[in-house]
Amino acid sequence: MGKRFFRKGCLTVLVALMLGTAVRADEGMWLLPLLYKYNAQTMEALGLKILPDQIYHPDGVSLKDAVVIFGNGCTGEVISTQGLVLTNHHCGYNAIQQHSTVEHDYLKDGFMAKTLQDEIPTPGLTCTFLVKLVDVTEKMLDSVYPEMSESERRTTLVNTANYLEEEATKGTHYKAQVNSYYGGNKYYLSLYEVFTDIRMVAAPPSSIGKFGADTDNWMYPRHTGDFSLFRIYAGPDNKPADYSPDNKPYVPKRTFTISLAGYKEGDFAMILGNPGSTDRFMTSWEVQSTMDVENTDRALIRGIKQDVWMRHMEADPAVRIKYSAKYAQSANYWKNAIGQNEALARLGVVAAKQAEEAKFSEWVAGDAKREEKYGKALSMVRSGVAKLNAPQHVLNYYAEALFRGMEFNRFAGAFQEMPEALKENDLEYKTRIQDYVAGNLYEKGYKDYDPATDREATVAMLRLFKEKMPAEALPSFYETIDKKFKGDIQKYVDKLFETSIFTDYNRLKSFVMKPSAKKLGEDMGFQLSTSVREKMAKYSDEMHAALEEVQAGNRLYIAGRLEMLGDKPSYPDANFTMRLTYGTVKGYSPRDAVDYRYYTTLKGVMEKENPESWEFQVPEKLKKLYEMKDYDRYAMPGKVMPVDFLTTNDITGGNSGSPVLNAYGELIGCAFDGNWESLSGDIAFEPNLQRCINVDIRYILFILERYLGGHRLVGEMYLVSEAHED
């Protein structure tokens, strides 16, 4: 995770809260320690039947103890006393892909461990429990003073956070992280317990877990069984331990009760999870920059790269397995960028932000002390963003085209220190780099690398970069293309891929056994990588200078808006720490004469079937189960099998896999997506149209038991079938 003192996209600092004239009941990613202060009455009025301290209790067991950070970017929930964890299929996708081969294609066929012994260890995967949150605001802010520059302030805060983290974990096996909230006006320390022996237990085939794929991503109606199951293993003392065949399933503090009683429109629903990043307090200038620079660049570059990848994936099953996870990760925020721009324009968010800024400026001007304290805030942001746009645009192309678009360049980046190490005859470095190439670089890189695919993508990226970037932004290897290859990018790339050690794993492995500074320096891949990094440094310096001005202005603006709010309930922006969001089960009407029901059914899966499209192929076994309609306890009245449903919960990336809970804290579903109309949500919540899409727990259990044969797993869970009598 790491320290989070900057916003995503390198545009702005982490910011505070959604500031409007009123906060709606279903809007907000609320801090757990503040539930009694801000949310208890509203949640009770909406229908909550349990107390806030049953959701979060700093010194006792509560629902939060059954929620985990799954991997590095998702949420999961514990659903059995033997450490069984439910999350999304797309959250488990990397692990499923990691264990797949052409002979055992778990992406295509699904996976079910028949016994505990068949559950597959997944190196690198973690499940992390939040132990508690501690307010450390006073200690953090006592270490800084107004006269500090932004870089001095940031360094001091990082050092203070490191000290507090060390103190909090001294003598324990816990880990800690201090995070900034409310634009750096408040700080909490999160204490975590991290488990590293995580094993894959079950996953449906992608034709169920990824049904609809990119076409249906961010769309509704949705018919995706987006789930997978893993298990946490622990040492003999039930504490985290590295993988060992002697480890036992973890016995959790708390598990979720699973409700088969269903829901109806208007029912209370809440989600506990780890939303990744929102920017609800962006100024109008930042929103415009996000649209014009960040999103526009990402959509164009990734679209071209993904077209190349997809052609190779469709042509070769081995490439499909290698690139499936990478393609899905890339495509997710490619489509998000497109949809977010559409939503922000449709909702007039820039104009709405301008109105907020005008109101703030009027409030500031009404008092001399406020004018002295906050008067420069907005002008600093405006000035900083104006300076930021040009270097940001260039760096977007470097990141998306020359790094994410050309895989060999990322491999080469790990060898930038080698010339100096060889010059000094650093034997420790040689051993370390040999181990790295044989281990981590293979598992995290070359195992899922196809040179032919990367070659075509590289040609496309180099052509696009030259077309879109000013001449002064071009790295020096373009001079080589012009002089030695007469400007022919294809010939340059062909030669590079034929000769570079970084485009062939065996060549690289042989090289590191007998490394040579001369050979490395002459390698075309290394030359490209070096020139890219040298040129990027100039634009990085420009960006950081402008960013400091934006940071300082933002912090003042947020502090002023907090003062304007007074005692009104407020929530901080998401920063991948645990939050609660609550609302109701509810459909929506996006356009005239279009009304979306709040749930979908298995009938819709059959209606979407398209044998000609890999995205909408329905397994024969599922079709037979549908024809039989033997859904048993998992069906709705009338032998109808529910698949997905909608709630008004306010979520974002990181909430994937989060438990969806009813008024009694029982599990009714697993959150996995938002609708197209929600794509403005990271910047501006839209209450009438924004929806969270969840897979129904009954569909999960039906697929698990009837399709995958996971009777033993269902037997671990505590299921309740009857609705509560209020």
Residue pairs with C-beta under 8 A, 6 or more apart in sequence:
1 72
1 177
1 576
3 158
3 161
3 177
3 178
4 14
4 179
4 180
4 575
4 576
5 13
5 14
5 154
5 157
5 158
5 180
5 184
6 12
6 13
6 14
6 547
6 551
7 13
7 14
7 15
7 277
7 279
8 277
8 279
9 290
9 294
10 392
10 395
10 543
10 547
11 286
11 289
11 290
11 294
11 385
11 388
11 392
11 547
11 550
12 279
12 282
12 286
12 547
12 550
12 551
12 554
13 183
13 184
13 550
13 551
13 554
13 555
14 180
14 181
14 183
14 184
14 277
14 573
14 575
15 183
15 279
15 280
15 281
15 282
15 554
15 558
15 573
16 181
16 182
16 183
16 185
16 281
16 558
16 561
16 562
16 570
16 572
16 573
17 182
17 280
17 281
17 558
17 561
17 562
17 565
17 570
17 571
17 572
17 573
18 27
18 28
18 280
18 281
18 570
18 571
18 573
18 685
19 280
19 281
19 356
19 561
19 564
19 565
19 570
20 356
23 568
23 569
23 570
23 571
24 685
24 687
25 42
25 45
25 46
25 582
25 583
26 581
26 582
26 583
26 584
26 648
26 649
26 650
26 687
27 650
27 685
27 687
28 569
28 571
28 581
28 650
29 275
29 278
29 571
29 572
29 573
29 574
29 579
29 580
29 581
29 650
29 651
29 652
30 38
30 39
30 571
30 579
30 580
30 581
30 582
31 133
31 181
31 188
31 571
31 572
31 579
32 55
32 56
32 64
32 133
32 578
32 579
32 580
33 56
33 58
33 133
33 135
33 188
35 43
35 52
35 55
35 56
35 580
36 52
36 53
37 569
38 569
38 570
38 571
39 52
39 569
39 580
39 582
40 51
40 52
42 582
43 52
43 268
43 270
43 582
46 268
46 582
46 583
46 584
47 267
47 268
47 584
47 663
48 268
48 270
48 582
48 663
49 663
49 664
49 724
49 726
50 663
50 664
50 665
53 60
53 62
54 62
54 63
54 665
55 62
55 63
55 64
55 270
55 272
55 580
55 665
56 62
56 63
56 64
56 580
58 132
58 133
59 132
61 253
61 254
62 254
63 254
63 256
63 272
63 661
63 665
64 130
64 272
64 578
65 129
65 252
65 253
65 254
66 77
66 78
66 79
66 252
66 253
66 254
66 255
66 256
66 659
67 75
67 76
67 77
67 78
67 129
67 130
67 272
67 273
67 578
67 658
67 659
68 75
68 76
68 77
68 78
68 85
68 127
68 128
68 129
68 232
69 75
69 76
69 126
69 127
69 128
69 130
69 192
69 274
69 576
70 76
70 85
70 87
70 91
70 92
70 127
70 230
70 657
71 91
71 94
71 125
71 126
72 126
73 91
73 276
73 576
73 653
73 654
73 656
74 87
74 88
74 91
74 274
74 654
74 656
74 657
75 87
75 91
75 272
75 273
75 274
75 654
75 655
75 656
75 657
75 658
75 659
75 671
76 85
76 86
76 87
76 91
76 127
76 230
76 657
77 85
77 86
77 87
77 256
77 272
77 657
77 658
77 659
77 667
77 670
78 84
78 85
78 232
78 252
78 254
78 255
78 256
79 85
79 86
79 255
79 256
79 258
79 667
79 716
79 717
80 255
80 713
80 716
80 717
80 718
81 251
81 252
81 255
81 716
82 231
82 249
82 250
82 251
82 716
83 231
83 232
83 233
83 234
83 249
83 250
83 251
83 252
84 201
84 229
84 230
84 231
84 249
84 713
84 716
84 717
85 127
85 198
85 229
85 230
85 231
85 232
86 227
86 228
86 229
86 657
86 659
86 670
86 700
87 227
87 228
87 229
87 230
87 656
87 657
87 670
88 226
88 227
88 228
88 656
88 657
88 670
88 672
88 695
89 96
89 203
89 204
89 206
89 209
89 210
89 224
89 225
89 226
89 227
89 228
90 209
90 210
90 226
90 328
90 656
90 672
91 228
91 656
91 657
92 200
92 203
92 228
92 230
93 107
93 210
93 228
93 324
93 325
93 328
94 325
95 122
95 125
95 200
95 228
95 230
96 106
96 107
96 111
96 200
96 203
96 228
97 107
97 321
97 324
97 325
97 448
98 122
99 106
99 111
99 120
99 122
99 200
100 106
100 107
100 108
100 321
101 321
102 317
102 318
102 321
105 317
105 321
106 203
107 205
107 206
107 320
107 321
107 324
108 205
108 206
108 207
109 205
110 202
110 203
110 204
110 205
110 208
110 209
110 707
110 708
111 120
111 200
111 202
111 203
112 201
112 202
112 708
112 709
112 710
113 119
113 120
113 199
113 200
113 201
113 202
114 709
114 712
115 712
116 231
116 249
119 199
119 200
119 201
119 231
120 199
120 200
121 197
121 198
121 199
121 243
122 198
122 199
122 200
122 230
123 243
123 443
124 443
125 196
125 198
125 230
126 194
126 195
126 196
126 198
127 194
127 195
127 198
127 230
127 232
128 192
128 193
128 194
128 195
129 192
129 193
129 194
129 195
130 190
130 191
130 192
130 577
130 578
131 174
131 191
131 192
131 193
132 190
132 191
133 188
133 189
133 190
133 191
133 577
133 578
134 168
134 188
134 189
134 191
135 186
135 187
135 188
136 164
136 178
136 187
136 188
136 189
137 185
137 186
137 187
137 188
139 160
139 164
139 187
140 157
140 160
140 161
140 164
140 178
140 187
141 187
143 156
143 157
143 159
143 160
144 153
144 156
144 157
148 156
149 548
150 548
150 549
150 551
150 552
151 548
157 180
157 184
160 178
161 177
161 178
161 187
164 176
164 178
164 189
165 175
165 176
165 177
165 178
165 189
168 174
168 176
168 189
168 191
169 175
169 176
169 191
173 193
173 239
173 240
174 191
174 192
174 193
175 191
175 192
175 193
175 194
176 189
176 190
176 191
176 192
177 189
177 190
177 192
178 187
178 188
178 189
178 190
179 187
179 188
179 189
179 190
179 575
179 577
180 186
180 187
180 575
181 187
181 188
181 572
181 573
181 575
182 558
182 562
182 570
182 572
183 281
183 554
183 555
183 557
183 558
183 559
183 562
184 555
184 558
185 555
185 558
185 559
185 562
186 572
188 577
190 577
190 578
193 240
194 240
195 232
195 233
195 234
195 240
195 250
196 240
196 241
196 242
196 243
197 232
197 233
197 234
197 240
197 241
197 242
197 243
197 244
197 247
198 230
198 231
198 232
198 233
199 230
199 231
199 233
200 228
200 230
201 229
201 230
201 231
201 713
202 228
202 229
202 704
202 708
202 710
202 713
203 209
203 228
203 229
204 225
204 227
204 228
204 703
204 707
204 708
205 619
206 213
206 324
207 617
207 618
207 619
207 622
208 224
208 225
208 619
208 622
208 703
208 707
209 224
209 225
209 226
209 227
209 228
210 224
210 226
210 328
211 223
211 224
211 225
211 605
211 608
211 615
211 616
211 618
212 219
212 222
212 223
212 224
212 608
212 615
212 616
213 614
213 615
214 328
214 331
214 335
214 615
215 613
215 615
215 616
216 222
216 223
216 224
216 615
217 331
217 332
217 335
217 673
218 335
218 336
218 339
218 673
218 674
218 675
218 676
218 678
218 679
219 675
219 676
220 596
220 646
220 675
220 676
220 691
220 693
221 596
221 597
221 600
221 604
221 644
222 600
222 643
222 644
222 673
222 693
223 600
223 602
223 604
223 605
223 608
223 643
223 644
224 643
224 644
224 672
224 673
224 695
225 643
225 695
225 699
225 700
225 703
226 670
226 672
226 673
226 695
227 670
227 695
227 700
227 703
227 704
229 704
229 710
229 713
231 249
231 250
232 249
232 250
232 252
233 241
233 243
233 247
233 248
233 249
233 250
234 240
234 241
234 247
234 248
234 249
234 250
234 251
235 241
235 244
235 247
235 248
236 246
236 248
238 248
238 250
238 251
241 247
255 718
256 659
256 661
256 665
256 666
256 667
257 665
257 666
257 667
257 718
257 719
257 720
258 666
258 667
258 697
258 701
258 717
258 718
258 719
258 720
259 662
259 664
259 666
259 667
259 668
259 697
259 719
259 720
260 633
260 634
260 697
260 698
260 701
260 719
260 720
260 721
261 720
261 721
261 722
261 723
261 724
262 636
262 642
262 668
262 698
262 723
263 269
263 585
263 645
263 662
263 668
264 585
265 584
265 585
265 586
265 587
265 598
266 584
266 585
266 586
267 584
267 585
267 662
267 663
268 582
268 583
268 584
268 662
268 663
269 582
269 583
269 584
269 585
269 647
269 648
269 649
269 660
269 661
269 662
269 668
270 580
270 581
270 582
270 583
270 649
270 660
270 661
271 580
271 581
271 582
271 647
271 649
271 651
271 655
271 658
271 659
271 660
271 661
271 671
271 692
272 578
272 579
272 580
272 658
272 659
272 661
273 578
273 579
273 581
273 651
273 654
273 655
273 657
273 658
273 659
273 671
274 576
274 577
274 578
274 579
274 654
274 655
274 658
275 574
275 576
275 579
275 581
275 651
275 652
275 653
275 654
275 655
276 574
276 575
276 576
276 652
276 653
276 654
276 655
277 573
277 574
277 575
277 576
277 652
277 653
277 654
277 682
278 573
278 574
278 652
278 681
278 682
278 683
279 286
279 290
279 573
279 682
279 683
280 573
280 682
280 683
280 684
280 685
281 554
281 557
281 558
281 561
281 573
282 290
282 353
282 683
283 353
283 357
283 378
283 381
283 382
283 385
283 554
283 557
284 350
284 351
284 353
284 354
284 357
285 381
285 382
285 385
285 386
286 381
286 385
286 550
287 344
287 349
287 350
287 353
287 683
288 350
289 385
289 388
289 389
289 392
290 340
290 344
290 683
291 340
291 341
291 344
291 345
291 350
292 389
293 389
293 392
293 393
293 396
294 337
294 392
294 396
295 337
295 338
295 340
295 341
296 337
296 341
297 393
297 396
297 397
297 400
298 333
298 334
298 337
298 396
298 400
299 334
299 337
299 338
299 341
300 464
301 396
301 397
301 400
301 401
301 405
301 461
301 464
302 330
302 331
302 333
302 334
302 337
302 400
302 404
303 334
304 460
304 461
304 464
305 330
305 400
305 401
305 404
305 405
305 457
305 460
305 461
306 327
306 330
306 331
306 334
308 453
308 456
308 457
308 460
309 323
309 326
309 327
309 330
309 453
309 457
310 327
311 456
312 319
312 323
312 450
312 452
312 453
312 456
313 319
313 320
313 323
313 324
313 327
314 320
314 614
316 450
318 450
319 450
319 453
321 448
322 447
322 448
322 449
322 450
323 448
323 450
323 453
325 448
326 448
330 404
336 679
339 676
339 679
340 679
340 680
340 682
340 683
342 679
343 676
343 677
343 678
343 679
343 680
343 686
344 350
344 680
344 683
344 684
346 680
347 680
347 684
347 686
349 680
349 683
349 684
352 684
357 378
360 378
360 557
360 560
360 561
360 564
361 378
363 370
363 560
363 564
364 370
364 371
364 374
364 375
364 377
364 560
365 371
365 375
370 560
370 563
373 556
373 560
374 556
374 557
374 559
374 560
376 553
376 556
377 553
377 554
377 556
377 557
377 560
378 553
378 557
379 553
380 549
380 550
380 552
380 553
380 556
381 549
381 550
381 553
381 554
381 557
382 553
383 549
383 553
384 546
384 547
384 548
384 549
384 550
384 551
384 553
385 546
385 550
387 542
387 545
387 546
387 549
388 543
388 546
388 547
388 550
390 542
391 539
391 540
391 542
391 543
391 546
392 543
394 469
394 470
394 473
394 539
395 536
395 539
395 540
395 543
397 465
397 468
397 469
397 473
398 532
398 535
398 536
398 539
401 461
401 462
401 464
401 465
402 409
402 461
402 465
402 475
402 532
403 409
403 410
403 413
403 532
405 457
405 458
405 460
405 461
406 454
406 457
406 458
406 461
406 462
407 445
407 449
407 454
407 457
408 454
408 458
408 497
408 500
408 502
408 503
408 525
409 502
409 525
409 528
409 529
409 532
410 445
411 441
411 445
411 446
411 502
411 508
411 525
412 500
412 502
412 525
412 526
412 528
412 529
413 529
413 533
414 433
414 436
414 441
415 433
415 520
415 526
415 529
416 529
416 530
416 533
417 429
418 429
418 433
418 515
418 517
418 520
419 517
419 520
419 521
421 429
421 430
421 433
422 430
422 515
422 516
422 517
422 520
423 517
430 512
430 515
433 512
433 515
434 512
434 513
437 508
437 509
437 512
438 509
442 505
446 505
446 508
449 505
451 497
451 503
451 504
454 497
454 503
455 493
455 494
455 497
455 503
458 493
458 496
458 497
459 489
459 490
459 493
462 481
462 489
462 492
462 493
463 489
465 474
466 474
466 478
466 489
473 535
473 539
474 535
475 528
475 531
475 532
475 534
475 535
476 531
476 534
476 535
477 527
477 528
477 531
477 532
480 492
480 527
481 487
481 488
481 489
481 492
484 492
485 491
485 492
485 495
495 524
496 503
496 524
496 525
496 528
497 503
499 523
499 524
500 507
500 523
500 524
500 525
500 526
501 507
501 508
501 511
501 519
501 520
501 523
501 525
501 526
502 508
502 523
502 525
502 526
502 529
503 525
511 519
511 520
520 526
521 527
562 570
571 579
574 652
574 654
576 654
581 649
581 650
581 651
581 655
582 649
583 647
583 648
583 649
583 650
583 692
584 647
584 648
585 598
585 645
585 646
585 647
586 598
586 646
586 647
586 648
586 691
587 595
587 596
587 597
587 598
587 646
588 595
588 596
588 646
588 675
588 677
588 688
588 689
588 691
589 595
589 596
590 596
590 675
590 676
590 677
590 689
596 646
598 645
598 646
599 642
599 643
599 644
599 645
599 646
599 696
600 642
600 643
600 644
600 645
601 636
601 640
601 641
601 642
601 643
602 626
602 640
602 641
602 642
602 643
602 699
603 626
603 640
604 643
605 618
605 622
605 626
605 643
606 618
606 623
606 626
608 616
609 616
609 617
609 618
610 616
610 617
611 617
619 707
621 707
622 707
625 706
625 707
626 641
629 635
629 639
629 641
630 706
631 639
631 641
631 702
633 719
633 721
634 641
634 698
634 699
634 701
634 702
635 641
635 698
636 642
636 698
641 698
641 699
641 702
642 696
642 698
642 699
643 695
643 696
643 699
644 693
644 694
644 695
644 696
644 699
645 669
645 693
645 694
645 696
646 675
646 691
646 692
646 693
646 694
647 660
647 691
647 692
647 694
648 687
648 690
648 691
648 692
649 660
649 671
649 692
650 681
650 685
650 690
650 692
651 658
651 671
651 674
651 692
652 674
652 681
652 682
655 671
655 692
656 671
656 672
656 673
657 670
657 671
657 672
658 670
658 671
659 667
659 669
659 670
659 671
660 667
660 668
660 669
660 670
660 671
660 692
660 694
661 667
661 668
662 668
663 724
664 724
666 720
667 697
668 696
668 697
669 694
669 695
669 696
669 697
670 694
670 695
670 697
670 700
671 692
671 693
671 694
672 693
672 694
672 695
673 692
673 693
674 681
674 690
674 691
674 692
674 693
675 689
675 690
675 691
675 693
677 686
677 689
677 690
677 691
678 686
678 689
678 690
678 691
678 692
680 686
680 690
681 690
701 714
701 717
701 719
704 710
704 713
704 714
705 711
705 714
